[in-house]
């Protein structure tokens, strides 16, 4: 697939077609990692950092253990 860049303010933008976004489960909130091998631009969904994974795991444990208390505090 050959694409052209689109002018977006003082920058250029690459429009990614919906079927590709759906295939990769990418939406407007998905963080993307952009790298290059020196000749190609590589765009991929960013993997969460080790610190983020630890935080999310701790959050799951806290919600499992204290979920009822969190709901009461939210009321």
LUMLUMDREN-2810 file (N, C-alpha, C; in Angstrom, 1 decimal):
<atoms>
<atom><aa>X</aa><ch>A</ch><at>N</at><xx>0.8</xx><yy>-1.2</yy><zz>0.0</zz></atom>
<atom><aa>X</aa><ch>A</ch><at>CA</at><xx>0.0</xx><yy>0.0</yy><zz>0.0</zz></atom>
<atom><aa>X</aa><ch>A</ch><at>C</at><xx>0.9</xx><yy>1.2</yy><zz>0.0</zz></atom>
<atom><aa>X</aa><ch>A</ch><at>N</at><xx>0.7</xx><yy>2.1</yy><zz>-0.9</zz></atom>
<atom><aa>X</aa><ch>A</ch><at>CA</at><xx>1.4</xx><yy>3.4</yy><zz>-1.0</zz></atom>
<atom><aa>X</aa><ch>A</ch><at>C</at><xx>0.5</xx><yy>4.5</yy><zz>-0.5</zz></atom>
<atom><aa>X</aa><ch>A</ch><at>N</at><xx>1.1</xx><yy>5.3</yy><zz>0.4</zz></atom>
<atom><aa>X</aa><ch>A</ch><at>CA</at><xx>0.3</xx><yy>6.4</yy><zz>1.0</zz></atom>
<atom><aa>X</aa><ch>A</ch><at>C</at><xx>1.1</xx><yy>7.7</yy><zz>0.8</zz></atom>
<atom><aa>X</aa><ch>A</ch><at>N</at><xx>0.4</xx><yy>8.8</yy><zz>0.8</zz></atom>
<atom><aa>X</aa><ch>A</ch><at>CA</at><xx>1.1</xx><yy>10.1</yy><zz>0.8</zz></atom>
<atom><aa>X</aa><ch>A</ch><at>C</at><xx>0.8</xx><yy>10.8</yy><zz>2.2</zz></atom>
<atom><aa>X</aa><ch>A</ch><at>N</at><xx>1.8</xx><yy>11.6</yy><zz>2.5</zz></atom>
<atom><aa>X</aa><ch>A</ch><at>CA</at><xx>1.6</xx><yy>12.4</yy><zz>3.8</zz></atom>
<atom><aa>X</aa><ch>A</ch><at>C</at><xx>0.7</xx><yy>13.5</yy><zz>3.5</zz></atom>
<atom><aa>X</aa><ch>A</ch><at>N</at><xx>-0.1</xx><yy>13.9</yy><zz>4.6</zz></atom>
<atom><aa>X</aa><ch>A</ch><at>CA</at><xx>-1.0</xx><yy>15.0</yy><zz>4.5</zz></atom>
<atom><aa>X</aa><ch>A</ch><at>C</at><xx>-0.5</xx><yy>16.2</yy><zz>5.4</zz></atom>
<atom><aa>X</aa><ch>A</ch><at>N</at><xx>-0.7</xx><yy>17.4</yy><zz>4.9</zz></atom>
<atom><aa>X</aa><ch>A</ch><at>CA</at><xx>-0.3</xx><yy>18.6</yy><zz>5.7</zz></atom>
<atom><aa>X</aa><ch>A</ch><at>C</at><xx>-1.2</xx><yy>18.7</yy><zz>6.9</zz></atom>
<atom><aa>X</aa><ch>A</ch><at>N</at><xx>-0.6</xx><yy>18.9</yy><zz>8.1</zz></atom>
<atom><aa>X</aa><ch>A</ch><at>CA</at><xx>-1.3</xx><yy>19.0</yy><zz>9.3</zz></atom>
<atom><aa>X</aa><ch>A</ch><at>C</at><xx>-0.7</xx><yy>20.2</yy><zz>10.1</zz></atom>
<atom><aa>X</aa><ch>A</ch><at>N</at><xx>-1.1</xx><yy>21.4</yy><zz>9.9</zz></atom>
<atom><aa>X</aa><ch>A</ch><at>CA</at><xx>-0.5</xx><yy>22.5</yy><zz>10.6</zz></atom>
<atom><aa>X</aa><ch>A</ch><at>C</at><xx>0.9</xx><yy>22.7</yy><zz>9.9</zz></atom>
<atom><aa>X</aa><ch>A</ch><at>N</at><xx>2.0</xx><yy>22.8</yy><zz>10.8</zz></atom>
<atom><aa>X</aa><ch>A</ch><at>CA</at><xx>3.3</xx><yy>22.9</yy><zz>10.3</zz></atom>
<atom><aa>X</aa><ch>A</ch><at>C</at><xx>4.0</xx><yy>21.5</yy><zz>10.2</zz></atom>
<atom><aa>X</aa><ch>A</ch><at>N</at><xx>3.2</xx><yy>20.5</yy><zz>10.3</zz></atom>
<atom><aa>X</aa><ch>A</ch><at>CA</at><xx>3.8</xx><yy>19.1</yy><zz>10.3</zz></atom>
<atom><aa>X</aa><ch>A</ch><at>C</at><xx>3.1</xx><yy>18.3</yy><zz>9.1</zz></atom>
<atom><aa>X</aa><ch>A</ch><at>N</at><xx>3.5</xx><yy>17.1</yy><zz>9.0</zz></atom>
<atom><aa>X</aa><ch>A</ch><at>CA</at><xx>2.9</xx><yy>16.2</yy><zz>8.1</zz></atom>
<atom><aa>X</aa><ch>A</ch><at>C</at><xx>2.3</xx><yy>15.0</yy><zz>8.8</zz></atom>
<atom><aa>X</aa><ch>A</ch><at>N</at><xx>1.2</xx><yy>14.5</yy><zz>8.3</zz></atom>
<atom><aa>X</aa><ch>A</ch><at>CA</at><xx>0.6</xx><yy>13.4</yy><zz>9.0</zz></atom>
<atom><aa>X</aa><ch>A</ch><at>C</at><xx>0.4</xx><yy>12.2</yy><zz>8.1</zz></atom>
<atom><aa>X</aa><ch>A</ch><at>N</at><xx>0.4</xx><yy>11.0</yy><zz>8.6</zz></atom>
<atom><aa>X</aa><ch>A</ch><at>CA</at><xx>0.1</xx><yy>9.8</yy><zz>7.9</zz></atom>
<atom><aa>X</aa><ch>A</ch><at>C</at><xx>-1.2</xx><yy>9.3</yy><zz>8.3</zz></atom>
<atom><aa>X</aa><ch>A</ch><at>N</at><xx>-2.1</xx><yy>9.2</yy><zz>7.4</zz></atom>
<atom><aa>X</aa><ch>A</ch><at>CA</at><xx>-3.5</xx><yy>8.7</yy><zz>7.7</zz></atom>
<atom><aa>X</aa><ch>A</ch><at>C</at><xx>-3.5</xx><yy>7.1</yy><zz>7.6</zz></atom>
<atom><aa>X</aa><ch>A</ch><at>N</at><xx>-3.9</xx><yy>6.4</yy><zz>8.6</zz></atom>
<atom><aa>X</aa><ch>A</ch><at>CA</at><xx>-3.9</xx><yy>5.0</yy><zz>8.6</zz></atom>
<atom><aa>X</aa><ch>A</ch><at>C</at><xx>-5.3</xx><yy>4.5</yy><zz>8.4</zz></atom>
<atom><aa>X</aa><ch>A</ch><at>N</at><xx>-5.5</xx><yy>3.7</yy><zz>7.4</zz></atom>
<atom><aa>X</aa><ch>A</ch><at>CA</at><xx>-6.9</xx><yy>3.2</yy><zz>7.1</zz></atom>
<atom><aa>X</aa><ch>A</ch><at>C</at><xx>-7.5</xx><yy>2.4</yy><zz>8.2</zz></atom>
<atom><aa>X</aa><ch>A</ch><at>N</at><xx>-8.8</xx><yy>2.5</yy><zz>8.4</zz></atom>
<atom><aa>X</aa><ch>A</ch><at>CA</at><xx>-9.6</xx><yy>1.8</yy><zz>9.4</zz></atom>
<atom><aa>X</aa><ch>A</ch><at>C</at><xx>-9.3</xx><yy>0.3</yy><zz>9.5</zz></atom>
<atom><aa>X</aa><ch>A</ch><at>N</at><xx>-9.2</xx><yy>-0.5</yy><zz>8.3</zz></atom>
<atom><aa>X</aa><ch>A</ch><at>CA</at><xx>-9.0</xx><yy>-1.9</yy><zz>8.4</zz></atom>
<atom><aa>X</aa><ch>A</ch><at>C</at><xx>-7.7</xx><yy>-2.2</yy><zz>9.1</zz></atom>
<atom><aa>X</aa><ch>A</ch><at>N</at><xx>-6.6</xx><yy>-1.4</yy><zz>8.9</zz></atom>
<atom><aa>X</aa><ch>A</ch><at>CA</at><xx>-5.3</xx><yy>-1.7</yy><zz>9.5</zz></atom>
<atom><aa>X</aa><ch>A</ch><at>C</at><xx>-5.4</xx><yy>-1.3</yy><zz>11.0</zz></atom>
<atom><aa>X</aa><ch>A</ch><at>N</at><xx>-6.1</xx><yy>-0.3</yy><zz>11.3</zz></atom>
<atom><aa>X</aa><ch>A</ch><at>CA</at><xx>-6.3</xx><yy>0.1</yy><zz>12.8</zz></atom>
<atom><aa>X</aa><ch>A</ch><at>C</at><xx>-7.0</xx><yy>-1.0</yy><zz>13.5</zz></atom>
<atom><aa>X</aa><ch>A</ch><at>N</at><xx>-8.1</xx><yy>-1.5</yy><zz>12.9</zz></atom>
<atom><aa>X</aa><ch>A</ch><at>CA</at><xx>-8.9</xx><yy>-2.6</yy><zz>13.5</zz></atom>
<atom><aa>X</aa><ch>A</ch><at>C</at><xx>-8.0</xx><yy>-3.9</yy><zz>13.6</zz></atom>
<atom><aa>X</aa><ch>A</ch><at>N</at><xx>-7.3</xx><yy>-4.2</yy><zz>12.6</zz></atom>
<atom><aa>X</aa><ch>A</ch><at>CA</at><xx>-6.4</xx><yy>-5.4</yy><zz>12.6</zz></atom>
<atom><aa>X</aa><ch>A</ch><at>C</at><xx>-5.4</xx><yy>-5.4</yy><zz>13.8</zz></atom>
<atom><aa>X</aa><ch>A</ch><at>N</at><xx>-4.9</xx><yy>-4.2</yy><zz>14.1</zz></atom>
<atom><aa>X</aa><ch>A</ch><at>CA</at><xx>-3.9</xx><yy>-4.0</yy><zz>15.1</zz></atom>
<atom><aa>X</aa><ch>A</ch><at>C</at><xx>-4.5</xx><yy>-3.6</yy><zz>16.5</zz></atom>
<atom><aa>X</aa><ch>A</ch><at>N</at><xx>-5.8</xx><yy>-3.4</yy><zz>16.5</zz></atom>
<atom><aa>X</aa><ch>A</ch><at>CA</at><xx>-6.5</xx><yy>-3.0</yy><zz>17.7</zz></atom>
<atom><aa>X</aa><ch>A</ch><at>C</at><xx>-5.9</xx><yy>-1.6</yy><zz>18.2</zz></atom>
<atom><aa>X</aa><ch>A</ch><at>N</at><xx>-5.8</xx><yy>-0.7</yy><zz>17.3</zz></atom>
<atom><aa>X</aa><ch>A</ch><at>CA</at><xx>-5.3</xx><yy>0.7</yy><zz>17.6</zz></atom>
<atom><aa>X</aa><ch>A</ch><at>C</at><xx>-6.5</xx><yy>1.6</yy><zz>17.5</zz></atom>
<atom><aa>X</aa><ch>A</ch><at>N</at><xx>-6.6</xx><yy>2.5</yy><zz>18.5</zz></atom>
<atom><aa>X</aa><ch>A</ch><at>CA</at><xx>-7.6</xx><yy>3.6</yy><zz>18.4</zz></atom>
<atom><aa>X</aa><ch>A</ch><at>C</at><xx>-6.9</xx><yy>4.9</yy><zz>18.8</zz></atom>
<atom><aa>X</aa><ch>A</ch><at>N</at><xx>-7.7</xx><yy>5.9</yy><zz>18.9</zz></atom>
<atom><aa>X</aa><ch>A</ch><at>CA</at><xx>-7.1</xx><yy>7.3</yy><zz>19.2</zz></atom>
<atom><aa>X</aa><ch>A</ch><at>C</at><xx>-6.4</xx><yy>7.3</yy><zz>20.5</zz></atom>
<atom><aa>X</aa><ch>A</ch><at>N</at><xx>-6.6</xx><yy>6.4</yy><zz>21.4</zz></atom>
<atom><aa>X</aa><ch>A</ch><at>CA</at><xx>-6.0</xx><yy>6.5</yy><zz>22.7</zz></atom>
<atom><aa>X</aa><ch>A</ch><at>C</at><xx>-4.8</xx><yy>5.5</yy><zz>22.8</zz></atom>
<atom><aa>X</aa><ch>A</ch><at>N</at><xx>-4.5</xx><yy>4.8</yy><zz>21.8</zz></atom>
<atom><aa>X</aa><ch>A</ch><at>CA</at><xx>-3.4</xx><yy>3.8</yy><zz>21.8</zz></atom>
<atom><aa>X</aa><ch>A</ch><at>C</at><xx>-2.1</xx><yy>4.5</yy><zz>21.7</zz></atom>
<atom><aa>X</aa><ch>A</ch><at>N</at><xx>-1.2</xx><yy>4.4</yy><zz>22.7</zz></atom>
<atom><aa>X</aa><ch>A</ch><at>CA</at><xx>0.2</xx><yy>5.0</yy><zz>22.5</zz></atom>
<atom><aa>X</aa><ch>A</ch><at>C</at><xx>0.9</xx><yy>4.2</yy><zz>21.4</zz></atom>
<atom><aa>X</aa><ch>A</ch><at>N</at><xx>1.6</xx><yy>4.9</yy><zz>20.6</zz></atom>
<atom><aa>X</aa><ch>A</ch><at>CA</at><xx>2.4</xx><yy>4.2</yy><zz>19.5</zz></atom>
<atom><aa>X</aa><ch>A</ch><at>C</at><xx>3.9</xx><yy>4.5</yy><zz>19.6</zz></atom>
<atom><aa>X</aa><ch>A</ch><at>N</at><xx>4.6</xx><yy>3.5</yy><zz>19.3</zz></atom>
<atom><aa>X</aa><ch>A</ch><at>CA</at><xx>6.1</xx><yy>3.6</yy><zz>19.3</zz></atom>
<atom><aa>X</aa><ch>A</ch><at>C</at><xx>6.5</xx><yy>3.7</yy><zz>17.9</zz></atom>
<atom><aa>X</aa><ch>A</ch><at>N</at><xx>7.3</xx><yy>4.8</yy><zz>17.6</zz></atom>
<atom><aa>X</aa><ch>A</ch><at>CA</at><xx>7.8</xx><yy>5.0</yy><zz>16.3</zz></atom>
<atom><aa>X</aa><ch>A</ch><at>C</at><xx>9.3</xx><yy>4.8</yy><zz>16.3</zz></atom>
<atom><aa>X</aa><ch>A</ch><at>N</at><xx>9.8</xx><yy>3.9</yy><zz>15.4</zz></atom>
<atom><aa>X</aa><ch>A</ch><at>CA</at><xx>11.2</xx><yy>3.6</yy><zz>15.3</zz></atom>
<atom><aa>X</aa><ch>A</ch><at>C</at><xx>11.6</xx><yy>3.6</yy><zz>13.8</zz></atom>
<atom><aa>X</aa><ch>A</ch><at>N</at><xx>12.9</xx><yy>3.5</yy><zz>13.6</zz></atom>
<atom><aa>X</aa><ch>A</ch><at>CA</at><xx>13.4</xx><yy>3.3</yy><zz>12.2</zz></atom>
<atom><aa>X</aa><ch>A</ch><at>C</at><xx>14.5</xx><yy>2.4</yy><zz>12.2</zz></atom>
<atom><aa>X</aa><ch>A</ch><at>N</at><xx>14.7</xx><yy>1.7</yy><zz>11.1</zz></atom>
<atom><aa>X</aa><ch>A</ch><at>CA</at><xx>15.9</xx><yy>0.9</yy><zz>10.9</zz></atom>
<atom><aa>X</aa><ch>A</ch><at>C</at><xx>16.9</xx><yy>1.6</yy><zz>10.0</zz></atom>
<atom><aa>X</aa><ch>A</ch><at>N</at><xx>16.7</xx><yy>2.8</yy><zz>9.8</zz></atom>
<atom><aa>X</aa><ch>A</ch><at>CA</at><xx>17.6</xx><yy>3.6</yy><zz>8.9</zz></atom>
<atom><aa>X</aa><ch>A</ch><at>C</at><xx>17.0</xx><yy>3.8</yy><zz>7.5</zz></atom>
<atom><aa>X</aa><ch>A</ch><at>N</at><xx>16.1</xx><yy>3.0</yy><zz>7.1</zz></atom>
<atom><aa>X</aa><ch>A</ch><at>CA</at><xx>15.5</xx><yy>3.1</yy><zz>5.8</zz></atom>
<atom><aa>X</aa><ch>A</ch><at>C</at><xx>14.0</xx><yy>3.1</yy><zz>5.9</zz></atom>
<atom><aa>X</aa><ch>A</ch><at>N</at><xx>13.4</xx><yy>2.5</yy><zz>6.9</zz></atom>
<atom><aa>X</aa><ch>A</ch><at>CA</at><xx>12.0</xx><yy>2.4</yy><zz>7.1</zz></atom>
<atom><aa>X</aa><ch>A</ch><at>C</at><xx>11.5</xx><yy>3.0</yy><zz>8.4</zz></atom>
<atom><aa>X</aa><ch>A</ch><at>N</at><xx>10.3</xx><yy>3.5</yy><zz>8.3</zz></atom>
<atom><aa>X</aa><ch>A</ch><at>CA</at><xx>9.6</xx><yy>4.0</yy><zz>9.5</zz></atom>
<atom><aa>X</aa><ch>A</ch><at>C</at><xx>8.8</xx><yy>2.9</yy><zz>10.0</zz></atom>
<atom><aa>X</aa><ch>A</ch><at>N</at><xx>8.9</xx><yy>2.6</yy><zz>11.3</zz></atom>
<atom><aa>X</aa><ch>A</ch><at>CA</at><xx>8.2</xx><yy>1.5</yy><zz>11.9</zz></atom>
<atom><aa>X</aa><ch>A</ch><at>C</at><xx>7.2</xx><yy>2.0</yy><zz>13.0</zz></atom>
<atom><aa>X</aa><ch>A</ch><at>N</at><xx>5.9</xx><yy>1.8</yy><zz>12.8</zz></atom>
<atom><aa>X</aa><ch>A</ch><at>CA</at><xx>4.9</xx><yy>2.3</yy><zz>13.8</zz></atom>
<atom><aa>X</aa><ch>A</ch><at>C</at><xx>4.2</xx><yy>1.1</yy><zz>14.3</zz></atom>
<atom><aa>X</aa><ch>A</ch><at>N</at><xx>4.3</xx><yy>1.0</yy><zz>15.7</zz></atom>
<atom><aa>X</aa><ch>A</ch><at>CA</at><xx>3.7</xx><yy>-0.2</yy><zz>16.3</zz></atom>
<atom><aa>X</aa><ch>A</ch><at>C</at><xx>3.0</xx><yy>0.3</yy><zz>17.7</zz></atom>
<atom><aa>X</aa><ch>A</ch><at>N</at><xx>2.0</xx><yy>-0.4</yy><zz>18.1</zz></atom>
<atom><aa>X</aa><ch>A</ch><at>CA</at><xx>1.5</xx><yy>-0.1</yy><zz>19.5</zz></atom>
<atom><aa>X</aa><ch>A</ch><at>C</at><xx>2.6</xx><yy>-0.3</yy><zz>20.5</zz></atom>
<atom><aa>X</aa><ch>A</ch><at>N</at><xx>2.7</xx><yy>0.7</yy><zz>21.4</zz></atom>
<atom><aa>X</aa><ch>A</ch><at>CA</at><xx>3.7</xx><yy>0.7</yy><zz>22.4</zz></atom>
<atom><aa>X</aa><ch>A</ch><at>C</at><xx>3.4</xx><yy>-0.3</yy><zz>23.5</zz></atom>
<atom><aa>X</aa><ch>A</ch><at>N</at><xx>4.4</xx><yy>-1.1</yy><zz>23.9</zz></atom>
<atom><aa>X</aa><ch>A</ch><at>CA</at><xx>4.3</xx><yy>-2.0</yy><zz>25.0</zz></atom>
<atom><aa>X</aa><ch>A</ch><at>C</at><xx>4.4</xx><yy>-1.3</yy><zz>26.3</zz></atom>
<atom><aa>X</aa><ch>A</ch><at>N</at><xx>3.6</xx><yy>-1.6</yy><zz>27.3</zz></atom>
<atom><aa>X</aa><ch>A</ch><at>CA</at><xx>3.7</xx><yy>-0.9</yy><zz>28.5</zz></atom>
<atom><aa>X</aa><ch>A</ch><at>C</at><xx>5.0</xx><yy>-1.2</yy><zz>29.2</zz></atom>
<atom><aa>X</aa><ch>A</ch><at>N</at><xx>5.6</xx><yy>-0.2</yy><zz>29.9</zz></atom>
<atom><aa>X</aa><ch>A</ch><at>CA</at><xx>6.9</xx><yy>-0.4</yy><zz>30.6</zz></atom>
<atom><aa>X</aa><ch>A</ch><at>C</at><xx>6.7</xx><yy>-1.3</yy><zz>31.7</zz></atom>
<atom><aa>X</aa><ch>A</ch><at>N</at><xx>7.8</xx><yy>-1.8</yy><zz>32.2</zz></atom>
<atom><aa>X</aa><ch>A</ch><at>CA</at><xx>7.8</xx><yy>-2.8</yy><zz>33.3</zz></atom>
<atom><aa>X</aa><ch>A</ch><at>C</at><xx>7.2</xx><yy>-2.1</yy><zz>34.6</zz></atom>
<atom><aa>X</aa><ch>A</ch><at>N</at><xx>7.5</xx><yy>-0.8</yy><zz>34.7</zz></atom>
<atom><aa>X</aa><ch>A</ch><at>CA</at><xx>6.9</xx><yy>-0.1</yy><zz>35.9</zz></atom>
<atom><aa>X</aa><ch>A</ch><at>C</at><xx>5.4</xx><yy>0.0</yy><zz>35.7</zz></atom>
<atom><aa>X</aa><ch>A</ch><at>N</at><xx>4.9</xx><yy>0.3</yy><zz>34.5</zz></atom>
<atom><aa>X</aa><ch>A</ch><at>CA</at><xx>3.4</xx><yy>0.4</yy><zz>34.3</zz></atom>
<atom><aa>X</aa><ch>A</ch><at>C</at><xx>2.8</xx><yy>-1.0</yy><zz>34.6</zz></atom>
<atom><aa>X</aa><ch>A</ch><at>N</at><xx>3.4</xx><yy>-2.1</yy><zz>34.1</zz></atom>
<atom><aa>X</aa><ch>A</ch><at>CA</at><xx>2.9</xx><yy>-3.4</yy><zz>34.3</zz></atom>
<atom><aa>X</aa><ch>A</ch><at>C</at><xx>2.8</xx><yy>-3.7</yy><zz>35.8</zz></atom>
<atom><aa>X</aa><ch>A</ch><at>N</at><xx>3.8</xx><yy>-3.4</yy><zz>36.6</zz></atom>
<atom><aa>X</aa><ch>A</ch><at>CA</at><xx>3.8</xx><yy>-3.6</yy><zz>38.0</zz></atom>
<atom><aa>X</aa><ch>A</ch><at>C</at><xx>2.6</xx><yy>-2.8</yy><zz>38.7</zz></atom>
<atom><aa>X</aa><ch>A</ch><at>N</at><xx>2.5</xx><yy>-1.5</yy><zz>38.2</zz></atom>
<atom><aa>X</aa><ch>A</ch><at>CA</at><xx>1.4</xx><yy>-0.7</yy><zz>38.8</zz></atom>
<atom><aa>X</aa><ch>A</ch><at>C</at><xx>0.0</xx><yy>-1.3</yy><zz>38.5</zz></atom>
<atom><aa>X</aa><ch>A</ch><at>N</at><xx>-0.2</xx><yy>-1.7</yy><zz>37.3</zz></atom>
<atom><aa>X</aa><ch>A</ch><at>CA</at><xx>-1.5</xx><yy>-2.3</yy><zz>36.9</zz></atom>
<atom><aa>X</aa><ch>A</ch><at>C</at><xx>-1.8</xx><yy>-3.6</yy><zz>37.7</zz></atom>
<atom><aa>X</aa><ch>A</ch><at>N</at><xx>-0.7</xx><yy>-4.4</yy><zz>37.9</zz></atom>
<atom><aa>X</aa><ch>A</ch><at>CA</at><xx>-0.9</xx><yy>-5.6</yy><zz>38.7</zz></atom>
<atom><aa>X</aa><ch>A</ch><at>C</at><xx>-1.3</xx><yy>-5.3</yy><zz>40.1</zz></atom>
<atom><aa>X</aa><ch>A</ch><at>N</at><xx>-0.6</xx><yy>-4.3</yy><zz>40.7</zz></atom>
<atom><aa>X</aa><ch>A</ch><at>CA</at><xx>-0.9</xx><yy>-3.9</yy><zz>42.1</zz></atom>
<atom><aa>X</aa><ch>A</ch><at>C</at><xx>-2.3</xx><yy>-3.3</yy><zz>42.2</zz></atom>
<atom><aa>X</aa><ch>A</ch><at>N</at><xx>-2.7</xx><yy>-2.6</yy><zz>41.1</zz></atom>
<atom><aa>X</aa><ch>A</ch><at>CA</at><xx>-4.1</xx><yy>-2.1</yy><zz>41.1</zz></atom>
<atom><aa>X</aa><ch>A</ch><at>C</at><xx>-5.1</xx><yy>-3.2</yy><zz>41.0</zz></atom>
<atom><aa>X</aa><ch>A</ch><at>N</at><xx>-4.9</xx><yy>-4.2</yy><zz>40.3</zz></atom>
<atom><aa>X</aa><ch>A</ch><at>CA</at><xx>-5.8</xx><yy>-5.4</yy><zz>40.2</zz></atom>
<atom><aa>X</aa><ch>A</ch><at>C</at><xx>-5.9</xx><yy>-6.0</yy><zz>41.6</zz></atom>
<atom><aa>X</aa><ch>A</ch><at>N</at><xx>-4.8</xx><yy>-6.2</yy><zz>42.2</zz></atom>
<atom><aa>X</aa><ch>A</ch><at>CA</at><xx>-4.8</xx><yy>-6.9</yy><zz>43.6</zz></atom>
<atom><aa>X</aa><ch>A</ch><at>C</at><xx>-5.6</xx><yy>-6.0</yy><zz>44.6</zz></atom>
<atom><aa>X</aa><ch>A</ch><at>N</at><xx>-5.3</xx><yy>-4.7</yy><zz>44.5</zz></atom>
<atom><aa>X</aa><ch>A</ch><at>CA</at><xx>-6.0</xx><yy>-3.8</yy><zz>45.4</zz></atom>
<atom><aa>X</aa><ch>A</ch><at>C</at><xx>-7.5</xx><yy>-3.8</yy><zz>45.2</zz></atom>
<atom><aa>X</aa><ch>A</ch><at>N</at><xx>-7.9</xx><yy>-3.8</yy><zz>43.9</zz></atom>
<atom><aa>X</aa><ch>A</ch><at>CA</at><xx>-9.4</xx><yy>-3.8</yy><zz>43.6</zz></atom>
<atom><aa>X</aa><ch>A</ch><at>C</at><xx>-10.0</xx><yy>-5.1</yy><zz>44.0</zz></atom>
<atom><aa>X</aa><ch>A</ch><at>N</at><xx>-9.3</xx><yy>-6.2</yy><zz>43.9</zz></atom>
<atom><aa>X</aa><ch>A</ch><at>CA</at><xx>-9.8</xx><yy>-7.5</yy><zz>44.3</zz></atom>
<atom><aa>X</aa><ch>A</ch><at>C</at><xx>-10.0</xx><yy>-7.5</yy><zz>45.8</zz></atom>
<atom><aa>X</aa><ch>A</ch><at>N</at><xx>-9.0</xx><yy>-7.0</yy><zz>46.5</zz></atom>
<atom><aa>X</aa><ch>A</ch><at>CA</at><xx>-9.0</xx><yy>-7.1</yy><zz>48.0</zz></atom>
<atom><aa>X</aa><ch>A</ch><at>C</at><xx>-9.9</xx><yy>-6.0</yy><zz>48.6</zz></atom>
<atom><aa>X</aa><ch>A</ch><at>N</at><xx>-9.9</xx><yy>-4.8</yy><zz>48.0</zz></atom>
<atom><aa>X</aa><ch>A</ch><at>CA</at><xx>-10.6</xx><yy>-3.7</yy><zz>48.7</zz></atom>
<atom><aa>X</aa><ch>A</ch><at>C</at><xx>-11.7</xx><yy>-3.1</yy><zz>47.8</zz></atom>
<atom><aa>X</aa><ch>A</ch><at>N</at><xx>-12.1</xx><yy>-3.8</yy><zz>46.8</zz></atom>
<atom><aa>X</aa><ch>A</ch><at>CA</at><xx>-13.1</xx><yy>-3.3</yy><zz>45.8</zz></atom>
<atom><aa>X</aa><ch>A</ch><at>C</at><xx>-14.4</xx><yy>-2.7</yy><zz>46.5</zz></atom>
<atom><aa>X</aa><ch>A</ch><at>N</at><xx>-14.9</xx><yy>-3.5</yy><zz>47.5</zz></atom>
<atom><aa>X</aa><ch>A</ch><at>CA</at><xx>-16.1</xx><yy>-3.0</yy><zz>48.1</zz></atom>
<atom><aa>X</aa><ch>A</ch><at>C</at><xx>-15.9</xx><yy>-1.7</yy><zz>48.9</zz></atom>
<atom><aa>X</aa><ch>A</ch><at>N</at><xx>-14.8</xx><yy>-1.6</yy><zz>49.5</zz></atom>
<atom><aa>X</aa><ch>A</ch><at>CA</at><xx>-14.4</xx><yy>-0.4</yy><zz>50.3</zz></atom>
<atom><aa>X</aa><ch>A</ch><at>C</at><xx>-14.3</xx><yy>0.8</yy><zz>49.3</zz></atom>
<atom><aa>X</aa><ch>A</ch><at>N</at><xx>-13.6</xx><yy>0.5</yy><zz>48.2</zz></atom>
<atom><aa>X</aa><ch>A</ch><at>CA</at><xx>-13.5</xx><yy>1.6</yy><zz>47.2</zz></atom>
<atom><aa>X</aa><ch>A</ch><at>C</at><xx>-14.9</xx><yy>2.1</yy><zz>46.7</zz></atom>
<atom><aa>X</aa><ch>A</ch><at>N</at><xx>-15.8</xx><yy>1.2</yy><zz>46.5</zz></atom>
<atom><aa>X</aa><ch>A</ch><at>CA</at><xx>-17.1</xx><yy>1.6</yy><zz>46.0</zz></atom>
<atom><aa>X</aa><ch>A</ch><at>C</at><xx>-17.8</xx><yy>2.4</yy><zz>47.1</zz></atom>
<atom><aa>X</aa><ch>A</ch><at>N</at><xx>-17.7</xx><yy>2.0</yy><zz>48.3</zz></atom>
<atom><aa>X</aa><ch>A</ch><at>CA</at><xx>-18.4</xx><yy>2.7</yy><zz>49.4</zz></atom>
<atom><aa>X</aa><ch>A</ch><at>C</at><xx>-17.8</xx><yy>4.1</yy><zz>49.5</zz></atom>
<atom><aa>X</aa><ch>A</ch><at>N</at><xx>-16.5</xx><yy>4.2</yy><zz>49.4</zz></atom>
<atom><aa>X</aa><ch>A</ch><at>CA</at><xx>-15.8</xx><yy>5.5</yy><zz>49.5</zz></atom>
<atom><aa>X</aa><ch>A</ch><at>C</at><xx>-16.2</xx><yy>6.4</yy><zz>48.3</zz></atom>
<atom><aa>X</aa><ch>A</ch><at>N</at><xx>-16.5</xx><yy>5.8</yy><zz>47.2</zz></atom>
<atom><aa>X</aa><ch>A</ch><at>CA</at><xx>-16.9</xx><yy>6.6</yy><zz>46.0</zz></atom>
<atom><aa>X</aa><ch>A</ch><at>C</at><xx>-18.2</xx><yy>7.2</yy><zz>46.1</zz></atom>
<atom><aa>X</aa><ch>A</ch><at>N</at><xx>-19.1</xx><yy>6.6</yy><zz>47.0</zz></atom>
<atom><aa>X</aa><ch>A</ch><at>CA</at><xx>-20.5</xx><yy>7.1</yy><zz>47.1</zz></atom>
<atom><aa>X</aa><ch>A</ch><at>C</at><xx>-20.5</xx><yy>8.3</yy><zz>48.0</zz></atom>
</atoms>
